[in-house]
Amino acid sequence: MRTDPNRQLLRNLGILAHVDAGKTTLTERILYATGMTHKRGEVHDGTTVTDFDPQERDRGITIFAAAVSCAWDGHRINLIDTPGHVDFSDEVERSLRVLDGAIAVFDAVAGVEPQSESVWRQADRHGVPRIAFVNKMDRVGADLDAAVASIRERLRAVPLVVQLPIGQEGGFTGVVDLLRMRALRWVDGSDVAEEGPVPDALREEAHRRRRMLEEAVAERHPAALEEFCTRSEVSGPTLASALRDLTRDGEGLVVLCGSAYRNRGIEPLLAAVVAYLPSPVDLERPADPAAPFAALAFKVVAAATGRLTYLRVYSGTIRKGAEVLDAGTRNKERISRILRVRADRHTELDEAAAGDIVAVIGPKTARVGASLCAPAAPVLLEPPVVADPVVSVAIEARRATDTERLATALAHVVEEDPSLTVRTDPETGQTVLSGLGELHLEVAVEKIRRSRGLDIGVGRPRVAHRETVVSGVSGLVYRHVKQDGGAGQFAHVVLDVEPVAEEVFVFESAVVGGAVPREYVRAVEAGCRDALADGPLGGHPVTGVRVRLTDGATHSKDSSELAFRTAGRLGLREALRACVMALLEPVSEVAVTLPEEVVGGVLGDLAVRRGRVSGSVTRAGTVTITATVPLAELFGYANRLRSRTHGRGSFTARPAGYALAPAR
């Protein structure tokens, strides 16, 4: 394999954070600092590059992951600004699947917030190296040390702080670079940092923190430890090299700070991206432009004017006009155009090589998660995980003549966002749209209204329930015998069913003496999984159950995998009807932030909504209450909270699994 130096100068990274931590503002400042824009875009003015969708500008939040490309210090940076709201966590999941590194943004006042934890865990699952940027250092109550402590405690990370802030809150003017022991100051009105010696008032503290950084790195890096033991210190170059290794191995988290809104701390952050985050050639499977082509489709925009498919190229080189294979469907597609993406603007390219993130025009059927590859060298890449929907609404066109147009529009939004599903309710005949939250569905419906000009009626949101076993049964015997003139079907199974604590399905075989052959055991398990789709209480999926196959019998001629799969399905359905079952409802972990003087009313409202308060933190006159609340009780809560707090309260929620629903 050859090493392409251009791949070493490439960084594919995302910006991850809790909603309102400043991700989009940071992205805008990066684009401004790298010369990609000549005016700073502002979220509150609706002038940002990445939040270009009308709904994003109206709501002031990021909804859709947007890709941009810029250059810094001879490196090209492909940057994806991801949503911070929990309802759009699947956008984050799809982005993380194709990224090599990430900047985790934290609010200097709030520290680690609930959605910060969620995106952190997502990045952990994908093994994405990260650096941290503690933003909003100019806000009242900003505290770098408190934010770092929350990173250590709530994320179980090892923060390695490489900067010391100069000034506090409104007086924040710069940072001390602890590696070079130099001060960087940003004067109002200037876009470039002024470099100088460490201020006398901070010199002692800077040396103390540099020593803490050296000790922390030496504990985790052999070369740094050797130098520390030999010289009682770690040199700047060794420290930088060790920080790079620790970041890429996930053993440490480099922490920087600044104020994106005031354009302070952006250049050191870009330098850290280049210095510490990996290039495609640093990965476990390095990108090779000379290998057969392979790419993953991680985003599809199915607009009425054309279809854009976003690709992460993992190996090989793709050129305009090339034919590629969709390894999953075996369909062949033609690449007619290749585009370098800058949010809603594009630059045409002749080719894209391993490590690139680009959009292509041409593929007509490739879905999110599709593996596109050279026809002569097919390869199937692991697709992003899609979350199960938890909220549903009935949707219909108000005019009968628009029914077909609505069906086409729904097909397009589901094609773009696999976490949305559409089905027809067999009892009512209604079209049901399901997603990850109330806002998720609101955005999807509004997108259809705006893009298609449709007048749509929407029902009240409903949550997706589950069923579980409270008390099981033992020794349930089920015999499947079918004779219809030809080859018959015979399968005999004996099942034990019992509850398990987790929301999982566990299948075990305790058959002895070969009473049920191994291939038939697998068929019984498949049949049991089929039965879990429709529980006895209301046709909801069943979870939290262990099924044990204890015995059975076969027929020399009439037994088959089909017969045992049928026996497993029908036998478990009969067993579940004999069990004591309970209904589960989705619950969310809620963090409500509000002024101290209105806490009582909000606590009372949470109690009415069946919320269970787990804690509260008071800081600078503001209280953050954490509670577990049934998802069904959160519909309309944003308006209620604004009313009770006179517009000064806010809340965030993230999925917290399922809990027993009250008896009906």
VOGULUM-489540 format. One record per residue (C-alpha): residue in one letter; x, y, z. Coordinates in steps of 0.25 Angstrom, whole numbers, plus 5000, padded with zeros to 4 digits. Each point is the difference from the previous one (the first is absolute). Example, Ala and Ser with C-alpha at 12.3 -4.5 7.8 and 13.67 -1.06 7.14 Angstrom:
2
a504949825031/s500650144998/
# end
This chain:
664
m500050005000/r500550144996/t499950125010/d499450124993/p500650135007/n498750074996/r499249905009/q500950045012/l499650144998/l498549975001/r499150015013/n498649955000/l499450055013/g498650035006/i499650105010/l499249935012/a499350065011/h498750035008/v499050094994/d500450155001/a501449975004/g500550084988/k500349904989/t499550074989/t500650135004/l501349935002/t499949944986/e499750154994/r501350055007/i500849884994/l499550044986/y500350145003/a501449985005/t500349914989/g499650104989/m498849924995/t499150115004/h500250155001/k498950035010/r499749945013/g498749924999/e499150015013/v498949905004/h499150115006/d500150084987/g499749874991/t501350034992/t500849875003/v500549924989/t499749865006/d498650035005/f499550034986/d498749935001/p498850105002/q499549925013/e501450005006/r500050154998/d498650025005/r500349915013/g501450045002/i500549865002/t500849904991/i499149894995/f500749944988/a501549975000/a500750094990/a501449984994/v501050114997/s501450004995/c501150095003/a501550015001/w501050045011/d501549995001/g500149924987/h499049905005/r498649984994/i498949985011/n498649944996/l499150045012/i498649955003/d499250095010/t499149905007/p498650035007/g500050015015/h498549975002/v499849865005/d498949984989/f501050014989/s501049905007/d499949914988/e500750114991/v501150005010/e500149854999/r500150004985/s501150115001/l500849935010/r500049884991/v500950074990/l500850095009/d501549995004/g499950105011/a499250105007/i499950125009/a499249995012/v499450145004/f499650025014/d499350135007/a501050065010/v498950035009/a499149874999/g501249904997/v499549864996/e498650004997/p499049894997/q500249994985/s501550025002/e500049875006/s499249944989/v500850044989/w501349975008/r499549855001/q499750004985/a501450044997/d500549905010/r499249894992/h500750044987/g501450025006/v500150144995/p501250085007/r499650145006/i500550135005/a499250095008/f499650154999/v499450065012/n499250124994/k499450125005/m501150045010/d499550144999/r498749975007/v499650035014/g500349885008/a501049944990/d501049915008/l501049914992/d500449925012/a498549975003/a499849964986/v501249914999/a499649935013/s498649974994/i500749944988/r500949915010/e498849965008/r498849984991/l500849954987/r501149925007/a501050074991/v501450045003/p500050164997/l501450054997/v499950155001/v501050074991/q499550155002/l499850095012/p499050114998/i500450155000/g498950075008/q498649965004/e498650014995/g499950134993/g501450035002/f500549874992/t501050054990/g500949894997/v500749875004/v501449955004/d500549894991/l500649915011/l500849924989/r500750124995/m499850085013/r499650124992/a498850095001/l498950024989/r499150125001/w498950054991/v499750145000/d498650054997/g499950034985/s501249914997/d499949874993/v501449955003/a500649975013/e501150085006/e501149915005/g500950045012/p500649965013/v499249945012/p499450115008/d500850025013/a498749985008/l499849864994/r501449954999/e500049925013/e498649944997/a500549974985/h501249925005/r499249925010/r499049964989/r501149974991/r500649915010/m498649935002/l499949984985/e501449935000/e499749915011/a498649964995/v500649974986/a501249935006/e499149905008/r499449964986/h501150014990/p501349925000/a500950104993/a499550115008/l500249925013/e501449974996/e500450144998/f499350055012/c500849905009/t501350044993/r499850155000/s498950025010/e499250074989/v499449974986/s500450094988/g499050074991/p500349914988/t499949875008/l498750055007/a499450034987/s500349874994/a499549935013/l498750084999/r499849954985/d500249865004/l499150015012/t498950074992/r500049904989/d500049885009/g498950065009/e500850005012/g500050155002/l499150124997/v500750134996/v499250115005/l500050154995/c499250125003/g499450124993/s498850084996/a499649974986/y499050115000/r501150105002/n501049934991/r500949975011/g500849865000/i499749964986/e501450004995/p500649915011/l498849914998/l500349984985/a501449985004/a499649895010/v499149934989/v501249994991/a501049965011/y499249905007/l498849944992/p500349894990/s500150014985/p499449884992/v501449944999/d500149995015/l498849915002/e500049855002/r499749984985/p500750114993/a499450064988/d500749964987/p499650074987/a500649894992/a499149895006/p498749964994/f498950115002/a499149985013/a499150115006/l498950015010/a498750084997/f499750085013/k499050104996/v499050024989/v499350124996/a498849974991/a499650134995/a499050024989/t501150074991/g501049885002/r500649905009/l501350025008/t500749885006/y501150035010/l501149915000/r501249975009/v501149934991/y500749905008/s500949944988/g500350034986/t499750114991/i498750034993/r499950094987/k498850064993/g499349914991/a500449875008/e499149895002/v499949955015/l499349885006/d499150015012/a500549885008/g498749985007/t499050004989/r500949964989/n499550124992/k501050074991/e500050155000/r500750114992/i500850125006/s499650124991/r500650115009/i500950015013/l499850125009/r500950065011/v498950045010/r499950145007/a498649985007/d499050044989/r501150044990/h500949914992/t501250004992/e500249904989/l501149905000/d500649904990/e500349895010/a500049975015/a501049915007/a500149925012/g499850085013/d499150104992/i498650045004/v499250054988/a498650004994/v499749934987/i498850014990/g499649884992/p499649895009/k498549985000/t499849895010/a501150005010/r499550025014/v500650055013/g501049895004/a500249954986/s501449954996/l500550054987/c501249934994/a500749964988/p499249894992/a501249914999/a500350015015/p498750005008/v500150035015/l498950025010/l500350115011/e499350015013/p498850094999/p499650105011/v499149955011/v498650054999/a499250035013/d498649955002/p498950104999/v499350045013/v498950104996/s499049994989/v498950094993/a498949974990/i500250094988/e499150024988/a499850104989/r498850095002/r499649994985/a499849864994/t500750044988/d501350025007/t500049865006/e501049954990/r500950125001/l500149995015/a500449854998/t501150044991/a500550115010/l500049905011/a500849914992/h501050114998/v500150045015/v500249855004/e501149984989/e500750125006/d499849975015/p500049855003/s499650025014/l498650044995/t499049894996/v498750004993/r498949895001/t498649994998/d499249965013/p499249874996/e498950045009/t499750144996/g500650014986/q500850135005/t501450034995/v500950005012/l501350085001/s500949965011/g501350065005/l500950035012/g499350115006/e498950114999/l500950104994/h500649904990/l498649974995/e499650155000/v501350034991/a499649884991/v498650054998/e500450144998/k501049964990/i498949934992/r499150125001/r501150104995/s500749924989/r498749944994/g499050115003/l499049905006/d498950025010/i500249895011/g499249965012/v500849945012/g499449925011/r500550015015/p501349935002/r500049865006/v501249935007/a500549864996/h499749905011/r500749875003/e499549885008/t500849925009/v499849875009/v499850025015/s499849855003/g500349894991/v499649864997/s500849875000/g499849874992/l499150054989/v499849904990/y499750034985/r499849904989/h499950054986/v499449904991/k499550034986/q499649904989/d499450054987/g500349884990/g501450034997/a501250005009/g499550035014/q500650095011/f500349955014/a500750075012/h499949985015/v500650105009/v500050025015/l500250155005/d500350075013/v499850155000/e500550105011/p500350145001/v501450074999/a500350135006/e500650064987/e499250044988/v500549894992/f499649864995/v500849885004/f499849864994/e500749885006/s500049854997/a500049905011/v499649884991/v500849875003/g500249884992/g499850064986/a498550005002/v500050134992/p501150014989/r500950125000/e499450064987/y498649995006/v500450075013/r500450124991/a498749994993/v499350005013/e500750125005/a499750074986/g498549975003/c500150055014/r500550134994/d498950014991/a499049995011/l500650115008/a499550104989/d498549995005/g499849995015/p498749955006/l499650135007/g499950094988/g500849954989/h501350085005/p501449944999/v500449915012/t501350025007/g500749965013/v499749854998/r500949885001/v499549874992/r500649875003/l499849884991/t500049885009/d499549884992/g499349964987/a499849894990/t500249984985/h499449924989/s500949924990/k499350064988/d499150125004/s500950085008/s500750124994/e500650145004/l498750064995/a499249915009/f500950035012/r500050154997/t498450005000/a500049925013/g500950105006/r499250124996/l498649945003/g500549935013/l500650135006/r498750074996/e499349905008/a501050015011/l499950155001/r498549995001/a500249925012/c501050095007/v499750125008/m500350124991/a500250155002/l500050124991/l501350084999/e500150154996/p501250084995/v500650095011/s500950124998/e501150065009/v499650155001/a500950115004/v499250135003/t500850135002/l499250115006/p500150125010/e500049975015/e498750075003/v499149924991/v500649865004/g498749965009/g499050014988/v500949934991/l500249885010/g498549995002/d499850004985/l501149894998/a499249925011/v498750014993/r500749954987/r500549875008/g501450055001/r501049955010/v501050105004/s501449955002/g500850125003/s500250154999/v501250104999/t500050155003/r501050094994/a500050154999/g498550015003/t499649894990/v499549875003/t500149874992/i499149895003/t500249864995/a498849904999/t499549884993/v498750034993/p499149914991/l500250054986/a498450014998/e500050105011/l501050094993/f499150034988/g499850155001/y500950025012/a500950114993/n498850104999/r499549965015/l501450025005/r500250144993/s498650045006/r500449965014/t501450075000/h499650124992/g500849964988/r501349985009/g500049855001/s500549894990/f500149855000/t500749894993/a499649855000/r500749874995/p499549864999/a500149925013/g499449874996/y498749945004/a499249995013/l498749945005/a498850084995/p498950025010/a498849904999/r498950044991/
# end
